[in-house]
């Protein structure tokens, strides 16, 4: 029996269609939440961190932490491992877009409809007003659009080029939609064959290589065919021979890899520069200071030492980032308009006690130092600060976070 992948928009009757298919055919249902749990276990990440990969909003720290790329790679491996199981699968949700290599016995279906019909279904099924339903549809469609663009390169999540079938379920109806899908599942073109089984093994190998590379700080596109692995570099590289050598050294020892080819991808000639992430160094550092030129320069100087950071200019913004993006270490000024540094320190330590906070101020007093240390600050430094002293303090704070 073929495997079935269903991607859908909100309020398009996908749940009803899936339920009918599960009643009629002996599928094993696999959802986003199932693969999030598997990916988290495989990659040693939290389930919440993996689930954030589906959101259109990317963490301000992602440029340095590559958390989203790591989550996607482990989700892809979790999906690949599921496909290796003999029982036919019905995979539903965002994860269906992660099938980066062609597997002929997977039937890919998109269930979607026009906005007026979706609003009507929202009103009938959930009792939502048109305004609330419209907002929910807009938000989920934005997540789907960004997700599909990031993992497939397509700007249209509903493009027929991504699927074997696109069904306007509101017009077609649940019964006919189920009948159309069932009919296509019987098509000889989607039967399981030796070649399609080999394609699954190719997908698994590519996913294993991808997770190995992303876990060592690299971000390249990976495909595989019968043991031959292609690594496509999608960012400009200053010393490509050195990078190619490092990629080969990581990939070649992986079981099942027979040959490695390194190429440049379609984005290689863009302006961005390839940067490997060193996970031994802090990558979720938040700099908080209202002296804009100073803190921007400080961020640049830290980056020269491979210490990635994000910058905000007031206490309120700092608290918002703490809530949304969970920094590991904060470097915090004391004297700021609005919410000052001591109040930020107090609030953050009450809600996120494991976060380490380094006070860096040019206006503090002995009393301020005493108060900050009593509130749980990791260190108290005065401006101007030697960049090496600050870097070492930052690394020590990060080491404490990792060991806590």
ABEGO torsion letter per residue (X at the ends): XBBBBBBBBBGAGAAAAAAAAAAABBBBBBBAAAAAAAAAAAAGBBAAAAAAAABABBBAAAAAAGAAAAAAAAAAAAAAAAAABABBBBBBEAAAAABABBBAABBBBBBBBBAAAAAAAAAAAAGBBAAAAAAAAAAAAAAAAAAAAAAAGBABAABAAABABBBBAAAAEAAAAAAAAAAAAABAAABBBAAAAAAAAAAAAAAAAAAAAAAAGBBBBBBBBGGBBBBBBABBBABAAAAAAAAAAAAAABBGBABBBBBBBAAAABABBBBBBBAABBABBBBBBABAAAAAAAAAAAAAAGBBBBBBABAAAAAAAAAAAGBABBBBBABBBEBBAAAAAAAAAAABAABBBBBBBAABBAAAAAAAAAAGBABBBBOBBBAAAAAAAAAAAAAAAAAX
